[in-house]
Amino acid sequence: MPIKRQGLIVVVILLAVITVIPALIVIPFSEATSDPVNLNETQETELDLTDQPVVRVKRSETDEIEEVPLEKYVVSVVASEVPANFEMEAIKAQALAARTFVIQHLNQSSEEEFDVTDTVNHQVYKNFDELRSAWGVDYSKNINKIKQAVQETNGQIITYSGKPIAAQFFSTSNGYTENAEDYWQNEIPYLKSVSSPWDEQSPEFLEQQVIPLTEVVNKLGLESSSIQVSNTVRTESSRIKEITINNKTFTGREVRELLGLRSNDFTIETKGDHIIFTTKGYGHGVGMSQYGANGMAEEGQTYKDIVKHYYQGVEIANVQEVMGTLSAMN
């Protein structure tokens, strides 16, 4: 009897172990998977591309024409033009500028087989495959953030006197934006110099470019083998309007473009057989500063605040209100 009782006890214990252990195994995994998965981090958000006009983009490397629905084009441009870690309101401001820029081009009659290129001559554009390759594991997170900014400003453009503006933008100012007439010939009422102190925090704010003296002489078409600077005239925003080098007068823009300088706010220093150009800011300086916009967003200002600061006297309107239905535009 004692042996039988002991055997019975062993059987009961074995049954309990068989019953309990699977439960112990299952419960932790059940708890681990019970929390909802954040799909925004792993899956790409879909865009609503209903009734979108098509933007014809000429690809610079292949000369092929890529046809892209408007809002998808805006996502690609914004993703190509500003860092994805920018504040959401700054990204929204960039979305308005990008959309307004291309709408103006779509509205212009042209015999060209394309509307815009993918370069800085219009707006930098990388398609989704190129962005996926560039971002790697961060692609879904980054593209969903950009898509959110575009979707939350869907169809919004910047207007002046009821018409889409020339929505110029650039990376970083020298503390002020530039009057349009001081960089180009034409005065544009909404492209006026405004303060932009946030740019001093930009990694692009200050730079030195060292160029061989012979290269400077050749590119500027100078006769002497040395550099003598005189007669420097600066604009309202402290950029160089005119400068005389070896008795030859240039605009600041000409020097910048001939030498590939980052901006036309520069100083010149000769050191041996090299010239040191110290530049402030990055870009032509007209319109919206991208790093300035991000600084405003960090202070809690909205995309509408940003847009109306950098583009004077403008309104934000829906593209359909301004130009009729999107389908009629295409």
C-alpha positions as CSV (number, residue, x, y, z in Angstrom):
1,M,0.0,0.0,0.0
2,P,2.6,2.7,0.8
3,I,4.4,1.9,-2.5
4,K,1.1,2.3,-4.4
5,R,0.3,5.5,-2.5
6,Q,3.8,6.9,-3.4
7,G,3.2,6.0,-7.0
8,L,-0.1,7.8,-7.0
9,I,1.5,10.9,-5.6
10,V,4.2,10.9,-8.3
11,V,1.5,10.6,-11.0
12,V,-0.4,13.5,-9.6
13,I,2.8,15.6,-9.4
14,L,3.6,14.8,-13.0
15,L,0.2,15.7,-14.2
16,A,0.4,19.1,-12.4
17,V,3.8,19.8,-13.9
18,I,2.5,18.9,-17.4
19,T,-0.4,21.3,-16.9
20,V,1.4,24.2,-15.3
21,I,4.6,24.4,-17.4
22,P,3.0,25.1,-20.8
23,A,1.0,27.9,-19.1
24,L,4.2,29.4,-17.7
25,I,5.7,29.3,-21.1
26,V,2.7,30.8,-22.9
27,I,1.9,33.6,-20.4
28,P,5.1,35.6,-20.8
29,F,4.9,35.5,-24.6
30,S,1.2,36.4,-24.5
31,E,2.0,39.4,-22.4
32,A,4.9,40.4,-24.6
33,T,2.7,40.5,-27.7
34,S,-0.4,42.0,-26.1
35,D,0.8,45.6,-26.6
36,P,-0.2,47.2,-29.9
37,V,2.5,47.4,-32.5
38,N,3.4,50.9,-33.7
39,L,2.9,50.4,-37.4
40,N,4.0,54.0,-38.1
41,E,7.6,52.9,-37.4
42,T,7.5,49.9,-39.7
43,Q,4.9,50.4,-42.4
44,E,4.7,53.2,-45.0
45,T,1.6,55.5,-44.8
46,E,-0.4,55.6,-47.9
47,L,-1.1,58.9,-49.6
48,D,-4.5,59.9,-51.0
49,L,-3.7,60.7,-54.6
50,T,-7.3,61.1,-55.8
51,D,-7.8,63.7,-58.5
52,Q,-4.2,64.8,-58.5
53,P,-2.5,66.7,-61.4
54,V,0.7,65.1,-62.6
55,V,4.1,66.8,-62.4
56,R,6.5,65.9,-65.2
57,V,10.0,65.7,-63.7
58,K,13.0,65.6,-65.9
59,R,15.7,63.4,-64.2
60,S,19.1,64.9,-64.6
61,E,21.0,61.6,-64.7
62,T,18.9,59.8,-67.3
63,D,17.1,62.6,-69.1
64,E,13.9,60.5,-68.7
65,I,10.6,62.2,-67.7
66,E,9.1,60.9,-64.5
67,E,5.3,61.6,-64.1
68,V,4.4,62.0,-60.4
69,P,1.1,62.9,-58.7
70,L,1.3,66.4,-57.1
71,E,1.2,65.5,-53.4
72,K,3.6,62.6,-54.0
73,Y,5.9,65.0,-55.7
74,V,5.7,67.4,-52.8
75,V,6.6,64.6,-50.4
76,S,9.7,63.7,-52.5
77,V,10.8,67.4,-52.7
78,V,10.4,68.1,-49.0
79,A,12.2,64.8,-48.1
80,S,15.0,65.9,-50.4
81,E,15.2,69.5,-49.4
82,V,15.1,69.4,-45.5
83,P,16.4,67.0,-42.9
84,A,13.7,64.6,-41.6
85,N,14.6,65.5,-38.0
86,F,13.4,69.1,-38.5
87,E,10.4,70.2,-36.4
88,M,7.0,69.3,-37.9
89,E,5.9,72.9,-38.4
90,A,9.1,73.7,-40.3
91,I,8.5,70.7,-42.5
92,K,4.9,71.9,-43.1
93,A,6.2,75.3,-44.1
94,Q,8.6,73.6,-46.6
95,A,5.6,71.6,-48.0
96,L,3.7,74.8,-48.7
97,A,6.8,76.4,-50.4
98,A,7.4,73.2,-52.5
99,R,3.7,72.9,-53.5
100,T,3.4,76.6,-54.4
101,F,6.6,76.5,-56.4
102,V,5.5,73.7,-58.6
103,I,1.9,74.9,-58.9
104,Q,3.3,78.1,-60.4
105,H,5.2,76.1,-63.0
106,L,2.2,73.9,-63.8
107,N,0.2,77.0,-64.4
108,Q,2.7,78.4,-66.9
109,S,2.2,77.5,-70.5
110,S,5.3,75.9,-71.9
111,E,6.3,73.9,-74.9
112,E,8.7,71.8,-72.9
113,E,8.0,68.2,-72.4
114,F,8.6,68.5,-68.7
115,D,7.5,70.9,-65.9
116,V,10.5,70.9,-63.6
117,T,13.9,69.3,-63.3
118,D,15.2,67.4,-60.2
119,T,18.0,69.9,-59.4
120,V,18.4,73.1,-57.5
121,N,17.5,74.9,-60.8
122,H,13.9,74.1,-59.7
123,Q,13.6,71.9,-56.6
124,V,15.7,68.9,-55.5
125,Y,13.7,65.7,-56.1
126,K,14.4,62.1,-55.2
127,N,11.8,59.5,-55.8
128,F,10.7,57.0,-53.1
129,D,13.1,54.3,-54.2
130,E,16.0,56.7,-54.0
131,L,14.9,57.9,-50.6
132,R,14.6,54.3,-49.4
133,S,18.2,53.7,-50.5
134,A,19.5,56.9,-48.8
135,W,17.7,56.4,-45.5
136,G,18.0,52.7,-45.1
137,V,16.4,51.4,-41.9
138,D,15.1,55.0,-41.1
139,Y,13.0,55.1,-44.3
140,S,9.6,54.3,-42.9
141,K,9.9,56.6,-39.9
142,N,11.2,59.5,-42.0
143,I,8.9,59.1,-45.0
144,N,5.8,58.9,-42.7
145,K,6.8,62.1,-40.9
146,I,7.2,63.9,-44.2
147,K,3.9,62.4,-45.5
148,Q,2.1,63.6,-42.3
149,A,3.3,67.2,-42.9
150,V,2.2,67.1,-46.5
151,Q,-1.2,65.5,-45.7
152,E,-1.9,68.0,-42.9
153,T,-1.3,70.9,-45.4
154,N,-2.9,69.1,-48.4
155,G,-3.6,71.6,-51.2
156,Q,-2.4,74.7,-49.4
157,I,-0.4,77.2,-51.3
158,I,1.0,80.6,-50.7
159,T,-0.6,83.5,-52.6
160,Y,0.0,87.2,-53.1
161,S,-2.9,89.3,-54.6
162,G,-4.7,86.0,-55.3
163,K,-1.9,84.4,-57.3
164,P,0.7,81.7,-56.3
165,I,4.0,83.3,-55.3
166,A,7.5,82.5,-56.5
167,A,8.2,80.5,-53.3
168,Q,12.0,81.0,-53.1
169,F,13.8,79.2,-50.3
170,F,17.4,78.4,-49.3
171,S,19.3,76.7,-46.5
172,T,20.7,79.3,-44.1
173,S,20.8,83.1,-43.9
174,N,23.5,85.4,-42.5
175,G,20.9,86.6,-39.9
176,Y,18.7,88.4,-42.5
177,T,17.1,87.3,-45.7
178,E,17.8,89.2,-48.9
179,N,15.6,91.6,-50.9
180,A,14.8,90.0,-54.3
181,E,16.0,93.1,-56.2
182,D,19.4,92.9,-54.5
183,Y,20.1,89.4,-55.8
184,W,18.0,89.4,-59.0
185,Q,17.1,92.5,-61.0
186,N,13.3,92.5,-60.3
187,E,11.7,93.8,-57.1
188,I,9.1,91.4,-55.7
189,P,6.9,92.8,-53.0
190,Y,6.7,89.7,-50.8
191,L,10.4,88.8,-51.1
192,K,11.8,91.4,-48.7
193,S,14.6,91.3,-46.2
194,V,13.5,90.1,-42.8
195,S,15.4,89.3,-39.6
196,S,16.3,85.6,-39.2
197,P,18.4,85.3,-36.0
198,W,17.7,81.5,-35.6
199,D,20.1,80.8,-38.4
200,E,23.1,81.3,-36.2
201,Q,22.5,77.9,-34.8
202,S,22.6,76.3,-38.2
203,P,25.6,74.0,-39.0
204,E,25.8,75.9,-42.3
205,F,26.0,79.4,-40.8
206,L,29.8,80.0,-41.1
207,E,32.3,78.4,-43.5
208,Q,35.7,79.0,-44.9
209,Q,36.6,78.0,-48.5
210,V,40.2,78.0,-49.5
211,I,40.8,78.4,-53.2
212,P,44.1,78.5,-55.1
213,L,45.0,82.1,-56.2
214,T,45.5,80.9,-59.8
215,E,42.0,79.5,-59.8
216,V,40.5,82.7,-58.5
217,V,42.3,84.7,-61.1
218,N,41.3,82.4,-63.9
219,K,37.6,82.1,-62.9
220,L,37.2,85.8,-62.4
221,G,39.0,86.7,-65.6
222,L,41.6,88.9,-63.9
223,E,44.8,90.0,-65.5
224,S,47.1,90.3,-62.5
225,S,48.4,87.3,-60.6
226,S,47.6,89.0,-57.2
227,I,44.3,90.1,-55.6
228,Q,43.5,93.7,-54.7
229,V,40.0,94.3,-53.3
230,S,38.4,97.8,-53.2
231,N,35.0,99.5,-53.3
232,T,32.9,96.9,-51.5
233,V,29.2,97.9,-51.3
234,R,26.9,95.8,-49.2
235,T,23.1,95.4,-49.3
236,E,20.5,96.0,-46.6
237,S,21.2,92.4,-45.4
238,S,25.0,92.9,-45.3
239,R,25.6,90.7,-48.3
240,I,27.9,92.0,-51.0
241,K,26.1,94.0,-53.7
242,E,29.2,95.1,-55.6
243,I,32.9,94.5,-55.2
244,T,35.9,95.7,-57.2
245,I,38.8,93.2,-57.6
246,N,41.9,94.4,-59.5
247,N,39.9,97.3,-60.9
248,K,37.2,94.9,-62.2
249,T,33.7,95.3,-60.7
250,F,31.5,92.3,-59.9
251,T,28.2,91.8,-58.2
252,G,28.4,89.6,-55.1
253,R,26.2,87.1,-56.9
254,E,28.7,86.9,-59.8
255,V,31.6,86.2,-57.5
256,R,29.6,83.6,-55.6
257,E,28.6,81.8,-58.7
258,L,31.9,82.0,-60.5
259,L,33.8,80.6,-57.5
260,G,31.1,78.3,-56.1
261,L,30.9,80.2,-52.8
262,R,28.2,79.2,-50.3
263,S,26.8,82.7,-50.1
264,N,27.4,86.3,-51.3
265,D,28.2,87.5,-47.8
266,F,31.9,86.9,-47.8
267,T,35.3,88.3,-46.8
268,I,38.5,87.8,-48.7
269,E,41.9,87.1,-47.2
270,T,45.1,86.3,-49.1
271,K,47.4,83.7,-47.6
272,G,50.4,82.7,-49.7
273,D,49.2,81.3,-53.0
274,H,45.7,80.8,-51.7
275,I,42.6,82.9,-51.1
276,I,40.5,82.3,-48.0
277,F,36.8,83.2,-48.5
278,T,34.9,83.3,-45.2
279,T,31.1,83.1,-45.9
280,K,28.1,83.6,-43.7
281,G,24.9,81.6,-44.6
282,Y,24.3,79.1,-47.4
283,G,22.2,79.9,-50.5
284,H,21.0,83.0,-52.3
285,G,19.3,84.3,-49.2
286,V,15.9,85.2,-50.9
287,G,12.7,84.0,-49.4
288,M,12.4,81.4,-46.6
289,S,15.4,80.2,-44.7
290,Q,15.0,76.5,-44.0
291,Y,17.1,76.5,-40.8
292,G,15.5,79.8,-39.7
293,A,12.1,78.1,-40.2
294,N,13.2,75.2,-38.0
295,G,14.4,77.7,-35.3
296,M,11.0,79.4,-35.4
297,A,9.3,76.0,-35.0
298,E,11.5,75.1,-32.1
299,E,10.2,78.2,-30.4
300,G,6.6,76.9,-30.9
301,Q,5.6,79.0,-33.9
302,T,3.3,77.4,-36.5
303,Y,4.0,76.8,-40.2
304,K,1.6,79.7,-40.9
305,D,3.7,82.0,-38.7
306,I,6.8,80.8,-40.5
307,V,5.4,81.4,-44.0
308,K,4.0,84.8,-43.2
309,H,7.3,85.9,-41.6
310,Y,9.5,85.0,-44.6
311,Y,7.0,85.9,-47.3
312,Q,5.7,89.4,-46.6
313,G,2.0,90.2,-47.1
314,V,1.0,86.8,-48.3
315,E,-2.1,84.6,-47.7
316,I,-2.5,80.9,-47.4
317,A,-5.2,79.5,-49.7
318,N,-6.3,76.2,-51.2
319,V,-5.1,75.6,-54.7
320,Q,-8.7,74.9,-55.8
321,E,-9.8,78.3,-54.7
322,V,-7.0,79.9,-56.6
323,M,-6.9,78.0,-59.8
324,G,-10.1,76.0,-60.0
325,T,-10.2,72.2,-59.6
326,L,-6.9,70.3,-59.7
327,S,-8.1,68.2,-62.6
328,A,-8.8,71.3,-64.7
329,M,-5.2,72.3,-64.2
330,N,-3.7,69.2,-65.6
